[in-house]
């Protein structure tokens, strides 16, 4: 059940990464320069209240240090890269572990 959820989440994140990459590509072609939209900017445009809520929660529940250098550096990365890495991570979590040939003989 959890494996199916991770696969679905991975597929959704991969689709979002492709959309973000296409948007950056079209902006790059239109501006005649490379445009890489940071995740912070896309999240701010999509749902600004949830970004503020996440910042407050991390600062209160964990530590303000976690938000400032750690999460802000992730938010400064291009959206498509962060989403693609998350998609890969969830896909790897959803994959079946191959049995080693020694395990099939009971060793």
C-alpha positions in Angstrom: 0.0 0.0 0.0 2.8 2.4 0.9 4.7 1.4 -2.2 1.8 2.3 -4.4 1.5 5.7 -2.6 5.2 6.4 -3.2 4.9 5.4 -6.8 2.0 7.8 -7.3 3.7 10.6 -5.5 6.8 10.0 -7.5 4.9 10.2 -10.8 3.1 13.4 -9.7 6.4 15.0 -8.7 8.0 13.9 -12.0 5.1 15.5 -13.9 5.5 18.7 -11.9 9.3 18.7 -12.6 8.6 18.4 -16.3 6.1 21.2 -16.2 8.6 23.4 -14.3 11.4 22.5 -16.8 9.2 23.3 -19.8 8.3 26.7 -18.2 11.9 27.5 -17.6 12.8 26.4 -21.1 10.1 28.6 -22.7 11.1 31.6 -20.6 14.8 31.0 -21.6 13.8 31.0 -25.3 11.7 34.1 -24.9 14.4 36.0 -23.0 17.4 34.8 -25.1 19.1 33.8 -21.8 19.0 31.0 -19.4 16.2 31.3 -16.9 16.1 29.1 -13.8 13.2 29.8 -11.6 13.9 29.0 -7.9 11.6 26.8 -5.9 10.9 29.7 -3.5 9.6 31.9 -6.3 7.3 29.2 -7.6 6.0 28.3 -4.2 5.4 32.0 -3.4 3.5 32.3 -6.6 1.4 29.1 -6.1 0.6 29.3 -2.3 2.2 32.2 -0.3 0.3 31.4 2.9 1.6 27.8 3.0 5.2 29.0 2.5 4.8 31.3 5.5 3.1 28.6 7.5 5.9 26.2 6.7 8.6 28.7 7.8 6.8 29.4 11.1 6.3 25.6 11.8 10.0 24.8 11.0 11.2 27.7 13.1 9.0 26.8 16.1 9.0 23.0 16.0 12.6 22.3 15.0 15.0 25.3 15.2 15.3 28.6 13.3 18.8 27.5 12.2 17.1 24.7 10.1 15.1 27.1 8.1 17.7 29.8 7.5 20.7 28.1 5.9 19.4 24.6 5.2 15.9 25.0 3.8 16.6 28.4 2.2 19.4 26.8 0.2 17.0 24.1 -1.1 14.4 26.8 -1.9 17.0 28.7 -3.9 17.6 25.7 -6.3 15.6 25.5 -9.5 12.2 24.1 -9.1 12.6 21.3 -11.7 15.7 20.0 -10.1 14.3 19.8 -6.6 11.1 18.2 -7.8 13.0 15.7 -9.9 15.3 14.7 -7.0 12.2 14.2 -4.8 10.6 12.1 -7.6 13.7 9.9 -7.8 13.9 9.5 -4.0 10.2 8.4 -3.8 10.7 6.1 -6.8 13.7 4.5 -5.1 11.7 4.1 -1.9 8.9 2.4 -3.9 11.0 -0.1 -5.8 11.1 -3.7 -4.8 14.4 -5.0 -3.3 15.9 -7.7 -5.4 16.7 -10.8 -3.7 20.4 -11.8 -3.7 21.1 -15.2 -5.1 22.5 -16.4 -1.8 19.1 -15.7 0.0 17.3 -18.0 -2.4 19.3 -21.0 -1.1 18.7 -20.2 2.5 22.3 -19.1 3.3 
